[in-house]
């Protein structure tokens, strides 16, 4: 299905990727290609390697790539540091956003945004200009300005943390965003706000990978492709109706694909 | 060790004061602290010996303050240099204690001294000549912030003593700065008496250069309804020891302490605190942070004493430590001695490393590893630095720390 001819070059190419941590193999030959404007969903049981894949693409130093390549805009990024990947346009939205006590959210967002802007040869923003920009982006996720004066994610509810992730995505304007279970822990209203934020930020030049367990996020953001992962491999790829089928039949249904594989 | 020889032989020198003679007498039987005692067992003996290796310098040596120049709104005093002060304004007064007042107070304090616990003070008072003792009484309101400097010049041991009486209903911000030059030792003893309803926001910033040593002893007596807030920072010492003894003499007083020590290379910095509640309804909130890197050693020992008379005491002591290297060492022992049965007391200690998850999170937002480390350390330092009075508006302590770590 992914072999059909595309008009532009891919943003992200994961080629036969295997990775381990503490000598324990986690990914066992994952391949995935994302073109501009595409939305991919990755589903699968807990522990199948979905989050590991997202962290390895973002450059988590606690994993070792044992085989395969990750290419971003045609360049191999296997040896790039996480910050270099972020600056060049890869964004990872965390399943459990980290709290950083004592570091102001506003300052954190400003430093991050300026790191990306510097890479893009754009002028870095001082506090006043950044306040203007962030005010505009806060609207996207319907966040109150008061969140900026608090420490990063500290004391935020689950929903507020996820909205803060989408705010960061809006500020960093990535080429590709990997959103790891952004829908977990969200009530219906918060899910709609987050989904609407993602839709506003994404465009024909960006790619999105949604890692999720639930159809409800995919009802809000319709993916072009759905991949099912199991035991460190992508065992099936289909279009959006694959997620619906999975929702109806459960992951036991996918065990048959493993046997076929 | 010339000083210890002097103590042992106890040769009377003509210009010795009576206080010096009393202290030398007290030290004669055991000139050094007992290395097996609880207060001294972790203290590095060779470093303490290095502290005592220098000759005593009683003269004032000029030094360049690496800090902002004096400001009109701040009273700046340098112990040993300008000990003459008499400021009598409409709302307040800052005056020197008379010799008799000083003499009487110190003698009274010495009578309570225990050899091991107060060894640093006994040494200090046996070495401090008249010029290096500053005694002040402060009263009134709208008192300008005060900065008091103690300085140790290279290749010498310098002893400085500060005594302050804060009279009833008076409130003041005071920053005490201890500076040590290369290869020097500073013995600093400080005595505060906070009378009823008085309040003191006290900052202590101590820092040295290479092979600087510091024995810093702080004694505070709080009368009822007084409030004592201490924010302290010690860094860049070959050997430094900060002893804090606070007594809420009638209870019904408030004490807040936020302290931090930073060690690198093979430095050793320790903080010992003893908080005595001698009456009911006392309050204490204490946090001590240590950050140890390379092969250094940071120590915290805290004790809270709550006798039967101290009912309804509310005390909390927390030791938080950050270990940045596999070869660094942190010893921490917060402890409670409670006899009273109606109290709310808690203590705790944590030792951790820089949080890898936090670092990765920041790096995925384009922040470099160096910057992410700085942000983490800055958040660790911030809580303490924000509590040090006077410094926050005019000094660049946070930048200084971040640049050096």
Boltz contact constraints between the chains, C-beta under 6 A:
constraints:
  - contact:
      token1: [A, 58]
      token2: [B, 364]
      max_distance: 6.0
  - contact:
      token1: [A, 60]
      token2: [B, 360]
      max_distance: 6.0
  - contact:
      token1: [A, 82]
      token2: [B, 363]
      max_distance: 6.0
  - contact:
      token1: [A, 82]
      token2: [B, 364]
      max_distance: 6.0
  - contact:
      token1: [A, 83]
      token2: [B, 363]
      max_distance: 6.0
  - contact:
      token1: [A, 83]
      token2: [B, 366]
      max_distance: 6.0
  - contact:
      token1: [A, 83]
      token2: [B, 368]
      max_distance: 6.0
  - contact:
      token1: [A, 86]
      token2: [B, 364]
      max_distance: 6.0
  - contact:
      token1: [A, 86]
      token2: [B, 365]
      max_distance: 6.0
  - contact:
      token1: [A, 86]
      token2: [B, 366]
      max_distance: 6.0
  - contact:
      token1: [A, 87]
      token2: [B, 366]
      max_distance: 6.0
  - contact:
      token1: [A, 92]
      token2: [B, 364]
      max_distance: 6.0
  - contact:
      token1: [A, 98]
      token2: [B, 357]
      max_distance: 6.0
  - contact:
      token1: [A, 98]
      token2: [B, 358]
      max_distance: 6.0
  - contact:
      token1: [A, 98]
      token2: [B, 361]
      max_distance: 6.0
  - contact:
      token1: [A, 100]
      token2: [B, 358]
      max_distance: 6.0
  - contact:
      token1: [A, 101]
      token2: [B, 379]
      max_distance: 6.0
  - contact:
      token1: [A, 102]
      token2: [B, 379]
      max_distance: 6.0
  - contact:
      token1: [A, 102]
      token2: [B, 382]
      max_distance: 6.0
  - contact:
      token1: [A, 103]
      token2: [B, 375]
      max_distance: 6.0
  - contact:
      token1: [A, 103]
      token2: [B, 379]
      max_distance: 6.0
  - contact:
      token1: [A, 111]
      token2: [B, 367]
      max_distance: 6.0
  - contact:
      token1: [A, 112]
      token2: [B, 365]
      max_distance: 6.0
  - contact:
      token1: [A, 112]
      token2: [B, 366]
      max_distance: 6.0
  - contact:
      token1: [A, 115]
      token2: [B, 366]
      max_distance: 6.0
  - contact:
      token1: [A, 116]
      token2: [B, 366]
      max_distance: 6.0
